[in-house]
């Protein structure tokens, strides 16, 4: 445990464990139609009556978690290269690309139907956890961590975290309001993606330290073997 907490702070470890536990509890609740999941249908019915699914603004905004994610991810990677922040690239790739793939596998595994109404086209792909919400949470969550670590100004950190958090919540809201996901689909994505990002972040730190230590050890060994090694 001492080695673990030398890499990941206790608050971050607690957050990881808490979000993981809540996610698994939510999956059980959704599977067996528990107390929380029973609220999904009434919420969807209210939104259906309000006609939110016809909002062009929400239909456009939801793409922040859709096709735009891949392009934005590549743009972030390019900026990291230009700024010589190479050590964030593995974190970005694993957190976003692998995370989205895992979310797709979970959707197929849980196979939860989406909201359905007679006057609306029903999407046949399973909905739990929400894919758009997960994509937004993973990319913008990565940017939140990046801002907290790299920005020096407290005001800049607050603005960056606020904007990125708002983008995540907005995409989640669009998925509920457009009636393509249950509320718990979105909550599930937010929970598991938070745990995933924390794990990826500190896993990347551990890997970076391990590789740096190995390079240093190799250098010392080379020097001992041949003093002429520069």
C-alpha positions in Angstrom: 0.0 0.0 0.0 2.9 2.3 0.7 4.1 1.9 -2.9 0.6 2.5 -4.2 0.2 5.7 -2.3 3.6 6.9 -3.4 2.1 7.1 -6.9 -1.6 7.9 -6.3 -2.7 10.3 -3.5 -5.3 8.9 -1.1 -8.0 11.3 -2.2 -7.6 10.3 -5.8 -7.6 6.6 -4.8 -10.7 7.2 -2.8 -12.4 8.8 -5.8 -11.4 5.9 -8.0 -12.8 3.4 -5.6 -16.0 5.4 -4.9 -16.8 5.9 -8.6 -16.1 2.3 -9.4 -18.4 1.1 -6.6 -21.2 3.4 -7.5 -20.9 2.3 -11.2 -21.2 -1.4 -10.3 -24.1 -0.6 -8.0 -25.8 1.4 -10.8 -25.3 -1.5 -13.3 -27.1 -3.8 -10.8 -29.8 -1.3 -10.3 -30.3 -1.0 -14.0 -30.2 -4.7 -14.6 -32.9 -5.5 -11.9 -35.0 -2.3 -12.3 -34.1 -0.9 -8.9 -35.2 2.3 -7.2 -33.0 4.6 -9.3 -33.7 3.1 -12.7 -37.4 3.3 -12.1 -37.1 7.1 -12.4 -35.8 6.8 -16.0 -39.1 6.3 -17.6 -40.9 9.2 -15.9 -38.1 11.5 -16.8 -38.1 10.5 -20.4 -41.9 10.9 -20.6 -41.7 14.4 -19.3 -39.0 15.3 -21.8 -41.0 13.6 -24.6 -44.1 15.7 -23.6 -41.9 18.9 -23.7 -40.7 18.1 -27.2 -37.0 18.4 -26.4 -36.1 15.7 -28.9 -36.9 18.2 -31.7 -34.4 20.8 -30.6 -32.0 21.6 -33.4 -29.7 23.2 -30.8 -29.5 20.0 -28.8 -29.1 17.9 -32.0 -26.1 20.0 -33.0 -24.6 20.2 -29.5 -24.7 16.4 -29.0 -22.1 16.1 -31.7 -19.5 17.4 -29.2 -19.5 13.8 -28.0 -19.9 12.2 -31.4 -18.0 12.5 -34.6 -16.1 15.6 -33.5 -14.3 13.7 -30.7 -11.8 11.9 -33.0 -10.8 15.1 -34.7 -10.4 17.0 -31.4 -8.4 14.1 -29.9 -5.9 14.3 -32.8 -5.8 18.1 -32.4 -4.9 17.7 -28.7 -2.3 15.2 -29.6 -0.7 17.5 -32.1 -0.7 20.4 -29.6 1.0 18.1 -27.0 3.7 17.2 -29.6 4.3 20.9 -30.5 4.6 21.8 -26.8 6.9 18.8 -26.2 4.6 17.3 -23.6 5.4 13.8 -25.0 4.6 12.0 -21.7 0.9 12.9 -22.0 0.5 11.1 -25.3 0.2 7.5 -23.9 -2.3 8.9 -21.3 -4.4 10.5 -24.1 -4.3 7.4 -26.3 -5.2 4.9 -23.5 -7.8 7.2 -21.8 -9.7 8.3 -24.9 -9.2 5.7 -27.6 -9.2 2.6 -25.5 -11.8 4.0 -23.1 -14.2 4.5 -26.0 -13.6 1.0 -27.2 -14.3 -0.4 -23.7 -17.5 1.6 -23.5 -18.7 0.0 -26.7 -18.0 -3.4 -25.3 -19.9 -2.6 -22.1 -22.9 -1.5 -24.2 -22.9 -4.8 -26.0 -22.4 -6.7 -22.7 -25.2 -5.0 -20.8 -27.5 -4.8 -23.8 -29.9 -2.3 -22.2 -32.6 -1.0 -24.5 -32.9 2.7 -25.1 -36.0 4.8 -24.4 -38.8 4.2 -26.9 -41.9 6.1 -27.9 -44.4 5.3 -30.7 -43.8 8.5 -32.6 -40.0 8.2 -32.5 -37.4 6.0 -34.3 -35.8 3.7 -31.8 -32.1 3.2 -31.9 -31.3 -0.5 -31.9 -27.8 -0.3 -30.4 -27.7 -0.8 -26.6 -27.5 2.3 -24.5 -25.7 1.6 -21.3 -23.4 3.4 -20.7 -23.9 6.3 -23.0 -21.3 6.4 -25.7 -21.5 10.1 -26.5 -21.3 11.0 -22.8 -18.3 8.7 -22.3 -16.4 10.2 -25.3 -17.0 13.7 -24.0 -16.1 12.8 -20.5 -12.9 11.0 -21.5 -11.5 13.8 -23.8 -12.7 16.8 -21.7 -11.8 14.9 -18.5 -8.3 14.5 -19.9 -8.1 18.2 -20.6 -9.2 18.9 -17.0 -6.3 16.9 -15.7 -4.0 18.5 -18.2 -5.1 22.0 -17.1 -4.7 21.2 -13.4 -1.2 20.0 -13.9 0.1 22.4 -16.5 -1.6 25.8 -15.9 0.0 28.0 -13.3 -2.7 30.6 -12.8 -5.4 29.7 -10.4 -7.9 31.7 -12.5 -6.9 29.9 -15.7 -7.4 26.5 -14.0 -10.8 27.5 -12.8 -11.9 28.7 -16.2 -10.5 25.6 -18.0 -12.0 23.2 -15.5 -15.3 25.0 -15.6 -15.6 25.1 -19.4 -14.5 21.4 -19.8 -16.9 20.3 -17.1 -19.8 22.3 -18.7 -19.1 20.6 -22.0 -19.3 17.1 -20.4 -22.5 17.9 -18.6 -24.0 19.5 -21.7 -23.3 16.4 -23.9 -24.8 14.2 -21.2 -27.9 16.4 -21.0 -28.4 16.4 -24.8 -28.4 12.6 -24.8 -31.2 12.5 -22.2 -33.2 15.4 -23.7 -33.0 13.9 -27.2 -34.5 10.7 -25.7 -31.7 8.5 -27.0 -30.5 7.5 -23.5 -31.9 7.0 -20.1 -30.7 9.2 -17.3 -28.9 6.3 -15.7 -27.0 5.6 -19.0 -25.4 9.0 -18.7 -24.7 8.8 -15.0 -23.1 5.4 -15.6 -20.8 6.9 -18.2 -19.8 9.7 -15.9 -19.0 7.3 -13.0 -16.9 4.8 -14.9 -15.1 7.4 -17.0 -14.1 9.3 -13.9 -12.6 6.1 -12.4 -10.9 5.3 -15.7 -9.3 8.7 -16.1 -7.9 8.6 -12.5 -6.5 5.2 -13.1 -5.0 6.1 -16.5 -3.5 9.3 -15.2 -1.6 7.7 -12.3 -0.8 4.6 -14.3 0.8 6.9 -16.8 2.8 8.6 -14.0 3.9 5.2 -12.7 5.0 4.0 -16.2 6.9 7.3 -16.8 8.8 7.0 -13.5 9.5 3.3 -14.2 10.9 4.1 -17.7 12.9 7.1 -16.4 14.4 5.0 -13.7 15.3 2.2 -16.2 17.0 4.7 -18.5 19.0 6.2 -15.7 20.0 2.7 -14.5 21.0 1.7 -18.1 23.1 4.9 -18.3 24.9 4.1 -15.0 25.6 0.6 -16.1 27.0 1.8 -19.5 29.3 4.3 -17.7 30.6 1.6 -15.4 31.3 -0.7 -18.4 32.9 1.9 -20.6 33.9 5.2 -19.0 34.2 6.8 -22.4 30.4 6.6 -22.9 29.3 10.3 -23.0 
